[in-house]
Amino acid sequence: MDLQEAWKNLDREKLSKPLRGEIEIRTESKHPVQRLIKSFRSALAFIIVFEAMFIYFLIEIPQPVVKAFLALMVVVYALGFLTNYRTLRKIETHFVMDSNFRESLQVIYESTKTSLAFQRKAWTYIYPLAGTTGFLLGLSIKTDVVEVMQHTKHIITLAVTLAVVTPLGYYLALWLENLGYGKYLIQLETLLTELNHSK
């Protein structure tokens, strides 16, 4: 398979290819790499919205224990933003139609897979933290969190909440990951297999 044929297989739409090896793609392109870029941009927007909410509550909620958990969530989401932003920039940098087309797609594919795998592992720690933060935030509206959490029944309630929320959140995130990235990664993997076999 030559470079032009590979390009046609990657995107069935007509793409304009300017000089100097850069790619110009319509906003509504169904190109799998463009869709990956769109998914990462959506993830960044999502993170910004939640980061703003956590910062707002961090400023408004007076109780120190709740502030501490909110501060942790702000840090976690900032790291999440940084991870997604770096992956997005790497994809955009390598998204060029030139003689290194195969290598560029390989970098895009591997960078996306690595980033998503890292985030998947992070979820196992983030969801219990997020669940605890939400639980304490809810309590802080009408009660003193430190005082309330000294009662065993509230500790048990928190434990049950985390036991339910953590796996639900994890599998919801997996579903969203597959929805946002899965199809396009499969398309890239198929093309890379064809390109490698045609060497």
MIBA-266215 format. One line per 3 residues: number of its first residue (from 0); their letters; for each residue x, y, z of N, C-alpha, C. Coordinates in steps of 0.05 Angstrom, whole numbers. Example, Ala and Ser with C-alpha at 12.3 -4.5 7.8 and 13.67 -1.06 7.14 Angstrom:
// residues 2
0 = as = 264 -114 156 246 -90 156 264 -66 156; 257 -45 142 273 -21 143 258 1 157
//
This chain:
// residues 199
0 = mdl = 17 -24 0 0 0 0 18 25 0; 14 43 -20 30 67 -20 18 89 -2; 32 111 0 24 132 18 -3 144 11
3 = qea = -7 149 -14 -33 161 -23 -56 142 -17; -52 116 -23 -74 97 -18 -80 95 12; -58 95 28 -62 94 57 -78 118 67
6 = wkn = -72 141 56 -86 165 64 -115 163 57; -121 153 33 -149 150 25 -164 130 43; -150 109 52 -163 90 69 -167 101 97
9 = ldr = -150 120 105 -153 131 132 -177 149 134; -183 163 112 -207 181 112 -219 180 84; -244 172 82 -258 170 57 -267 197 46
12 = ekl = -266 218 63 -274 244 54 -252 257 38; -258 277 22 -238 292 8 -224 312 27; -198 309 29 -183 327 47 -166 345 30
15 = skp = -163 370 37 -145 387 23 -118 385 36; -96 382 20 -70 378 31 -51 401 22; -48 421 38 -32 444 31 -2 436 28
18 = lrg = 13 456 19 42 451 16 55 449 43; 81 442 43 97 440 67 88 417 85; 74 398 74 68 374 89 47 376 111
21 = eie = 33 398 112 12 402 132 -15 393 122; -32 386 140 -59 377 133 -80 397 142; -98 403 124 -120 420 131 -145 403 129
24 = irt = -160 401 150 -183 383 151 -208 399 160; -230 394 146 -254 408 153 -262 401 182; -275 420 195 -282 417 223 -299 392 228
27 = esk = -316 385 209 -334 362 213 -322 336 200; -296 336 196 -283 313 184 -288 288 201; -290 265 187 -293 239 201 -266 225 203
30 = hpv = -245 240 198 -218 229 199 -213 219 228; -204 194 232 -201 184 259 -182 200 277; -160 210 265 -141 226 281 -155 252 289
33 = qrl = -169 264 270 -184 289 277 -205 284 299; -217 261 298 -237 254 319 -223 250 346; -199 238 346 -184 235 371 -177 263 382
36 = iks = -169 281 364 -163 308 373 -188 321 386; -211 317 372 -236 328 383 -243 317 410; -238 291 413 -244 277 439 -226 288 461
39 = frs = -200 293 455 -182 304 476 -189 333 482; -198 348 462 -206 375 468 -232 376 485; -250 357 480 -274 355 497 -267 348 525
42 = ala = -248 329 528 -239 322 555 -227 345 570; -211 362 556 -199 386 568 -221 405 577; -241 409 561 -263 427 568 -278 416 593
45 = fii = -283 390 594 -296 377 616 -279 382 642; -253 378 640 -235 382 663 -236 411 673; -236 430 654 -237 459 662 -262 465 677
48 = vfe = -285 455 668 -310 460 682 -309 450 710; -300 425 714 -299 413 741 -278 427 758; -256 434 746 -235 449 761 -246 475 771
51 = amf = -261 489 755 -273 514 764 -293 510 787; -308 488 785 -327 482 807 -312 476 833; -291 460 831 -275 453 856 -263 478 868
54 = iyf = -252 496 851 -240 520 861 -261 538 874; -285 539 862 -306 555 874 -313 545 902; -317 518 904 -324 507 930 -301 510 950
57 = lie = -276 508 940 -253 511 957 -253 539 970; -261 559 955 -262 586 965 -286 590 984; -308 578 977 -333 583 992 -337 567 1017
60 = ipq = -328 542 1017 -332 524 1040 -312 530 1062; -322 536 1086 -304 545 1107 -289 522 1122; -300 498 1121 -289 477 1138 -262 466 1127
63 = pvv = -242 466 1143 -214 459 1135 -212 430 1123; -226 411 1135 -224 383 1125 -235 382 1096; -257 394 1091 -269 394 1064 -251 410 1045
66 = kaf = -240 432 1054 -221 447 1038 -197 430 1029; -187 413 1048 -164 396 1042 -171 376 1019; -194 364 1021 -202 345 1000 -207 360 973
69 = lal = -219 383 975 -224 398 950 -197 407 937; -178 414 954 -151 422 944 -138 398 930; -142 374 941 -131 350 928 -144 345 901
72 = mvv = -170 350 899 -185 347 874 -175 368 853; -170 392 862 -159 412 844 -132 403 833; -115 392 850 -89 382 840 -93 359 821
75 = vya = -110 340 828 -115 317 811 -125 325 783; -144 344 783 -155 353 757 -134 369 741; -117 384 755 -96 399 741 -76 379 728
78 = lgf = -70 357 742 -53 337 730 -66 323 707; -93 318 710 -108 307 688 -108 325 663; -111 351 668 -110 370 646 -83 369 632
81 = ltn = -61 368 648 -34 368 637 -29 343 620; -39 320 630 -35 294 616 -50 295 589; -75 304 589 -90 305 564 -79 326 545
84 = yrt = -70 348 556 -60 369 539 -34 361 525; -17 347 540 8 338 528 3 317 505; -16 300 510 -23 280 490 -35 294 465
87 = lrk = -52 313 470 -65 328 448 -43 342 431; -25 355 444 -3 369 430 14 350 414; 19 327 425 35 307 411 21 297 386
90 = iet = -5 292 388 -21 283 365 -21 305 344; -26 330 352 -28 352 332 -1 356 319; 21 353 334 48 357 323 54 335 302
93 = hfv = 45 311 306 52 289 288 31 284 266; 10 300 267 -12 297 247 -4 311 221; 15 300 206 24 312 181 25 291 159
96 = mds = 20 299 135 21 282 112 49 285 98; 68 269 107 94 271 95 106 243 92; 132 242 87 145 216 82 146 198 106
99 = nfr = 142 209 130 142 194 155 113 188 164; 95 185 145 67 182 151 62 158 170; 75 135 164 71 111 180 80 116 208
102 = esl = 104 128 211 115 133 237 99 153 253; 88 173 239 71 193 252 46 180 263; 33 163 248 9 149 257 15 131 281
105 = qvi = 39 118 280 47 100 301 50 116 327; 62 139 326 66 156 349 39 165 360; 21 173 343 -6 182 351 -20 159 365
108 = yes = -19 135 353 -33 112 364 -22 105 391; 5 103 393 17 95 419 14 116 440; 16 141 433 13 163 453 -15 162 465
111 = tkt = -35 158 447 -63 158 457 -68 134 475; -58 110 466 -62 86 483 -48 89 510; -24 99 510 -9 103 535 -23 122 554
114 = sla = -32 144 543 -46 164 559 -71 153 571; -87 139 555 -112 128 565 -107 106 586; -86 89 582 -80 68 601 -71 80 628
117 = fqr = -55 102 626 -47 115 651 -71 127 666; -89 139 651 -112 151 664 -131 130 676; -132 107 662 -149 85 672 -138 75 699
120 = kaw = -112 73 702 -101 65 728 -106 86 749; -104 111 741 -108 133 760 -136 134 771; -155 125 754 -183 125 763 -188 109 788
123 = tyi = -173 87 792 -177 70 815 -171 85 841; -155 106 839 -148 123 863 -166 148 863; -172 158 840 -187 184 838 -216 181 847
126 = ypl = -229 159 839 -257 156 846 -263 154 876; -247 139 891 -252 140 920 -247 168 932; -227 181 922 -222 209 931 -244 227 924
129 = agt = -254 225 899 -276 242 890 -302 236 906; -306 210 911 -330 202 926 -329 212 954; -306 211 967 -303 221 994 -307 252 995
132 = tgf = -295 265 974 -298 294 973 -327 302 970; -342 289 952 -370 295 948 -386 289 973; -380 268 986 -394 260 1011 -391 282 1032
135 = llg = -365 289 1037 -359 310 1057 -371 337 1049; -370 343 1024 -381 368 1014 -411 370 1020; -425 348 1015 -453 347 1021 -459 350 1050
138 = lsi = -443 337 1067 -447 340 1096 -441 369 1106; -422 382 1093 -413 408 1103 -434 430 1099; -454 425 1083 -474 445 1077 -490 453 1103
141 = ktd = -496 432 1119 -512 437 1143 -499 428 1169; -476 414 1168 -465 404 1193 -435 409 1194; -424 404 1217 -395 404 1221 -384 376 1214
144 = vve = -368 375 1193 -359 349 1182 -343 333 1202; -325 346 1216 -308 332 1236 -325 319 1257; -344 334 1267 -362 325 1288 -379 302 1279
147 = vmq = -391 304 1255 -408 284 1244 -393 258 1238; -369 260 1228 -354 236 1220 -342 221 1244; -347 231 1268 -339 216 1292 -359 194 1299
150 = htk = -382 194 1286 -402 174 1290 -399 151 1271; -399 126 1281 -395 102 1265 -414 100 1241; -439 108 1245 -459 104 1224 -452 121 1199
153 = hii = -439 144 1203 -431 161 1180 -407 149 1166; -389 137 1182 -366 124 1169 -375 100 1153; -394 85 1163 -405 62 1148 -419 72 1123
156 = tla = -434 94 1125 -448 105 1102 -428 113 1081; -406 126 1089 -386 134 1070 -373 109 1056; -368 88 1072 -356 64 1061 -374 51 1040
159 = vtl = -400 50 1047 -420 38 1028 -422 56 1003; -422 82 1007 -423 100 984 -399 96 965; -375 93 977 -351 89 960 -352 62 947
162 = avv = -362 42 961 -364 15 949 -382 14 925; -402 32 924 -420 33 902 -410 52 880; -401 76 889 -394 97 870 -368 90 855
165 = tpl = -348 78 868 -322 73 855 -325 55 831; -336 31 834 -338 14 810 -357 25 788; -379 38 797 -397 51 777 -382 72 762
168 = gyy = -367 89 776 -352 110 763 -331 99 744; -318 78 753 -297 66 737 -308 55 710; -329 40 712 -341 28 687 -354 49 670
171 = lal = -365 70 682 -376 92 666 -353 106 650; -331 109 664 -307 122 651 -297 104 628; -297 78 632 -288 59 611 -307 62 587
174 = wle = -333 63 592 -352 66 571 -348 92 555; -344 114 570 -339 139 557 -313 139 541; -293 126 552 -267 124 538 -271 109 511
177 = nlg = -286 87 512 -291 72 488 -307 88 468; -326 103 478 -344 120 461 -327 142 448; -309 154 463 -294 177 453 -270 170 437
180 = ygk = -257 147 442 -232 140 430 -231 113 416; -247 94 427 -244 66 418 -245 61 388; -267 71 376 -271 66 347 -248 77 330
183 = yli = -238 100 337 -217 113 322 -190 100 326; -185 90 350 -161 75 355 -161 49 339; -184 36 337 -186 12 321 -181 17 291
186 = qle = -191 40 281 -186 47 253 -156 52 248; -143 66 267 -114 71 264 -99 45 266; -106 27 284 -93 1 287 -95 -15 261
189 = tll = -119 -15 249 -123 -29 224 -105 -18 202; -104 8 200 -88 20 179 -58 15 183; -49 16 208 -21 11 214 -14 -18 207
192 = tel = -32 -36 213 -27 -64 206 -23 -67 175; -41 -54 160 -39 -54 131 -13 -42 121; -6 -19 133 19 -6 125 43 -22 131
195 = nhs = 44 -35 155 67 -52 162 69 -77 145; 47 -87 135 47 -111 118 55 -104 89; 53 -78 83 59 -70 56 88 -60 53
198 = k = 104 -62 74 131 -52 73 147 -68 52
//
